[in-house]
Amino acid sequence: MSPRATAGRRAARTGQYLALLGYMVFLAFPLLWLVSTAFKPPRELASLHPGWIPDHPTLDNFRQAFEEQPLLRSAGNSLIASLAAAAITVVIATPMAYVMARHHRSRLSRAATGWIVVSQAFPFVLVIIPLFLVLKEVRLIDSLAGLIMVYVVWSLPFALWMLAGYARAVPRELEEAAAVDGAGRLRTLISVTVPLLAPGIVATALFAFLTAWNEFFFALVLLKSPRKQTMPVILTHFIGTEGVADLGPLAAASLLATLPSLVLFAVIQRRITSGTLAGAVKH
Amino acid sequence: MVPVTAASARSGEGSAEHPSAAPGKRPGSRVAAHRHGTWFLVLPALIPILLLSVGPLLYGIALAFTDSQAGRTEPTQWIGLLNFQDLLRDTLFWESFRIGLVWAVAVSVPQFLLALGLALLLNQNLRFRWLARALAIVPWAMPEVVVGIMWRLVYHPDAGLLNETLGIHRDWLGSLSTALPAVVVVGIWASLPQVTVTLLAGLSHVPRELHEAAAMDGAGAWRRFRAVTWPAIRPIALAISALSFIWNVNSFALVYVLTGGGPGGRTRLPMLFAYEEAFRYGQFGYAAAMGCVLVAVVSILLAVHLVARLKGDDA
């Protein structure tokens, strides 16, 4: 290879690494700033030139965050809502996803697929007002139960999609063998298909949990009393009406709310991307 | 985090429907049992979907033609197109609508181009690639509210990272000229990894031999991209760009936390406007009409986008 070509290649490589660096800086700097703010004492936060690394790192912000807002209670509410939503979602989605995978030509499966696609473009405004009115009518407004119901339906499209993808991969022969042995439809599903689907079910449940844990809009509209509020809504309470916030506790609380999301997401990210695309790339 | 296309729902499926009648049994009864079993399996999901998703959607469309309000004692009445006529004259709504479109385009388009470049980059054999991929998880997993809070800290006039870095004093989110661009940057940040990772997954299915053959024939990087890479990732690229546009039109939490729609309504996205109308002023019917208009316009834009792209492909 000529020296010029080598030089050109080296320049291209350098450019690529610079771009990669730029991307990582863009991604990481806001995050590092959040972490840094969470551990800064008030004096450093008020200083004119706040640095990256706190001179006197402190955990006071975390203590204060718990004192200022009902953070623990809201975390509990979020946990209950997310766990319940995740459990109910997989329990009701698994049988339907199974049917969609096995009878994909039926009218029902087509309608379900259509609904899954349309629901991605769902205009929240159009749905939230009727939901609010209906839940109010049945006295499920300002209750976690009502919110959980909404979360279940909210994560169903993706749950069905993911699970149907997994269910298609389960060989029919195994189910047929069970059917020949006289097992009924539900028995076959529970004893043969579900165990094989287990990894997919776990991933879907984690996904539904995460969706509920991070959700803000429905919780904001459907819950009124502060003691029922979920964590994302409580986080916004740290910001006063004038937009003035106690930065340290705000950052500390935000960090705490993010940790579970990060851990869970790290576990399922691979599955989500592959699950999302499984249908799109197979021909 | 979402299914990608309508077409893909169908293409990935396995073999044709299975004959269900087992030998030695009367086919009729078997089929009936089969049907029975199917409905039994589907109903637990179907009922909530109908009650809490399809139903409310239809109810919401109906509400747009009523004078439904919060806390009113008289019964709600049909008022025909009155809400829509009011909307036509509501300059605040159209301003918000315009801001919503500017926001959605200003986020989706640069984000897509950036993501495409990054996906191509991360598809190369670079050192630290793993680190970039690991970092990409973070914005994706974070609650939107936290993303908003975090960027408030970055943009903070006194203690913010941005002013500190640039050595200036500016209220990015609070001034009329910089508020919208500032929230657009956050919008791009928030879903850039998701679009990138989706495109990256698409890239992993581009046939390597084709690339090598094209390179042997002396095709440059751009030619190879046009002829080999783009056709392979086009369906995913189309789907994710359309989806991210829709998500951005429906965006709420991010801007609600960042600016609350201010200053002076400069960042009041349609969703924020409708939220205030419905839950601050209790104008349910009017807010539902807004929702309808929004959905109609977005559907038309998307249809145009998809048709144009599909045609462009045939040429």
Chai-1 contact restraints between the chains, C-beta under 6 A:
chainA,res_idxA,chainB,res_idxB,connection_type,confidence,min_distance_angstrom,max_distance_angstrom,comment,restraint_id
A,Q16,B,L121,contact,1.0,0.0,6.0,A-B,restraint_1
A,A19,B,L121,contact,1.0,0.0,6.0,A-B,restraint_2
A,L20,B,A132,contact,1.0,0.0,6.0,A-B,restraint_3
A,Y23,B,L118,contact,1.0,0.0,6.0,A-B,restraint_4
A,M24,B,A132,contact,1.0,0.0,6.0,A-B,restraint_5
A,M24,B,L135,contact,1.0,0.0,6.0,A-B,restraint_6
A,L27,B,L135,contact,1.0,0.0,6.0,A-B,restraint_7
A,A28,B,L135,contact,1.0,0.0,6.0,A-B,restraint_8
A,P30,B,M150,contact,1.0,0.0,6.0,A-B,restraint_9
A,P30,B,V154,contact,1.0,0.0,6.0,A-B,restraint_10
A,L31,B,V138,contact,1.0,0.0,6.0,A-B,restraint_11
A,W33,B,L153,contact,1.0,0.0,6.0,A-B,restraint_12
A,W33,B,V154,contact,1.0,0.0,6.0,A-B,restraint_13
A,W33,B,L161,contact,1.0,0.0,6.0,A-B,restraint_14
A,L34,B,M150,contact,1.0,0.0,6.0,A-B,restraint_15
A,T37,B,L153,contact,1.0,0.0,6.0,A-B,restraint_16
A,L45,B,A159,contact,1.0,0.0,6.0,A-B,restraint_17
A,P50,B,A159,contact,1.0,0.0,6.0,A-B,restraint_18
A,I92,B,P44,contact,1.0,0.0,6.0,A-B,restraint_19
A,I92,B,A45,contact,1.0,0.0,6.0,A-B,restraint_20
A,A93,B,A45,contact,1.0,0.0,6.0,A-B,restraint_21
A,P95,B,L41,contact,1.0,0.0,6.0,A-B,restraint_22
A,M96,B,V42,contact,1.0,0.0,6.0,A-B,restraint_23
A,M96,B,A45,contact,1.0,0.0,6.0,A-B,restraint_24
A,V99,B,T38,contact,1.0,0.0,6.0,A-B,restraint_25
A,V99,B,L41,contact,1.0,0.0,6.0,A-B,restraint_26
A,V99,B,V42,contact,1.0,0.0,6.0,A-B,restraint_27
A,H104,B,E13,contact,1.0,0.0,6.0,A-B,restraint_28
A,R105,B,E17,contact,1.0,0.0,6.0,A-B,restraint_29
A,T113,B,A9,contact,1.0,0.0,6.0,A-B,restraint_30
A,I116,B,P3,contact,1.0,0.0,6.0,A-B,restraint_31
A,V117,B,A6,contact,1.0,0.0,6.0,A-B,restraint_32
A,Q120,B,V2,contact,1.0,0.0,6.0,A-B,restraint_33
A,A121,B,I246,contact,1.0,0.0,6.0,A-B,restraint_34
A,P123,B,G291,contact,1.0,0.0,6.0,A-B,restraint_35
A,P123,B,L294,contact,1.0,0.0,6.0,A-B,restraint_36
A,P123,B,V295,contact,1.0,0.0,6.0,A-B,restraint_37
A,F124,B,N250,contact,1.0,0.0,6.0,A-B,restraint_38
A,V125,B,A274,contact,1.0,0.0,6.0,A-B,restraint_39
A,V125,B,G291,contact,1.0,0.0,6.0,A-B,restraint_40
A,L126,B,G60,contact,1.0,0.0,6.0,A-B,restraint_41
A,L126,B,G291,contact,1.0,0.0,6.0,A-B,restraint_42
A,V127,B,P56,contact,1.0,0.0,6.0,A-B,restraint_43
A,V127,B,L57,contact,1.0,0.0,6.0,A-B,restraint_44
A,I129,B,G60,contact,1.0,0.0,6.0,A-B,restraint_45
A,I129,B,A278,contact,1.0,0.0,6.0,A-B,restraint_46
A,I129,B,F284,contact,1.0,0.0,6.0,A-B,restraint_47
A,I129,B,A288,contact,1.0,0.0,6.0,A-B,restraint_48
A,P130,B,P56,contact,1.0,0.0,6.0,A-B,restraint_49
A,P130,B,Y59,contact,1.0,0.0,6.0,A-B,restraint_50
A,P130,B,G60,contact,1.0,0.0,6.0,A-B,restraint_51
A,L131,B,P56,contact,1.0,0.0,6.0,A-B,restraint_52
A,V153,B,P48,contact,1.0,0.0,6.0,A-B,restraint_53
A,V153,B,L52,contact,1.0,0.0,6.0,A-B,restraint_54
A,V153,B,S53,contact,1.0,0.0,6.0,A-B,restraint_55
A,W161,B,P3,contact,1.0,0.0,6.0,A-B,restraint_56
A,R168,B,G14,contact,1.0,0.0,6.0,A-B,restraint_57
A,R185,B,G37,contact,1.0,0.0,6.0,A-B,restraint_58
A,N214,B,P143,contact,1.0,0.0,6.0,A-B,restraint_59
A,F216,B,V145,contact,1.0,0.0,6.0,A-B,restraint_60
A,F216,B,A253,contact,1.0,0.0,6.0,A-B,restraint_61
A,F217,B,F252,contact,1.0,0.0,6.0,A-B,restraint_62
A,V221,B,F279,contact,1.0,0.0,6.0,A-B,restraint_63
A,P232,B,P143,contact,1.0,0.0,6.0,A-B,restraint_64
A,P232,B,V145,contact,1.0,0.0,6.0,A-B,restraint_65
A,L235,B,V145,contact,1.0,0.0,6.0,A-B,restraint_66
A,T236,B,V257,contact,1.0,0.0,6.0,A-B,restraint_67
A,S254,B,V146,contact,1.0,0.0,6.0,A-B,restraint_68
A,S254,B,I149,contact,1.0,0.0,6.0,A-B,restraint_69
A,A257,B,P143,contact,1.0,0.0,6.0,A-B,restraint_70
A,A257,B,V146,contact,1.0,0.0,6.0,A-B,restraint_71
A,T258,B,M142,contact,1.0,0.0,6.0,A-B,restraint_72
A,T258,B,V146,contact,1.0,0.0,6.0,A-B,restraint_73
A,S261,B,A141,contact,1.0,0.0,6.0,A-B,restraint_74
A,L262,B,A141,contact,1.0,0.0,6.0,A-B,restraint_75
A,F265,B,I137,contact,1.0,0.0,6.0,A-B,restraint_76
A,F265,B,A141,contact,1.0,0.0,6.0,A-B,restraint_77
A,A266,B,I137,contact,1.0,0.0,6.0,A-B,restraint_78
A,Q269,B,I137,contact,1.0,0.0,6.0,A-B,restraint_79
A,I272,B,M1,contact,1.0,0.0,6.0,A-B,restraint_80
A,T273,B,V197,contact,1.0,0.0,6.0,A-B,restraint_81
A,T273,B,A201,contact,1.0,0.0,6.0,A-B,restraint_82
A,T276,B,V4,contact,1.0,0.0,6.0,A-B,restraint_83
A,L277,B,A201,contact,1.0,0.0,6.0,A-B,restraint_84
A,G279,B,S8,contact,1.0,0.0,6.0,A-B,restraint_85
A,G279,B,A9,contact,1.0,0.0,6.0,A-B,restraint_86
A,G279,B,G12,contact,1.0,0.0,6.0,A-B,restraint_87
A,A280,B,V4,contact,1.0,0.0,6.0,A-B,restraint_88
A,A280,B,S8,contact,1.0,0.0,6.0,A-B,restraint_89
A,A280,B,I236,contact,1.0,0.0,6.0,A-B,restraint_90
A,V281,B,H205,contact,1.0,0.0,6.0,A-B,restraint_91
A,K282,B,G12,contact,1.0,0.0,6.0,A-B,restraint_92
A,H283,B,S11,contact,1.0,0.0,6.0,A-B,restraint_93
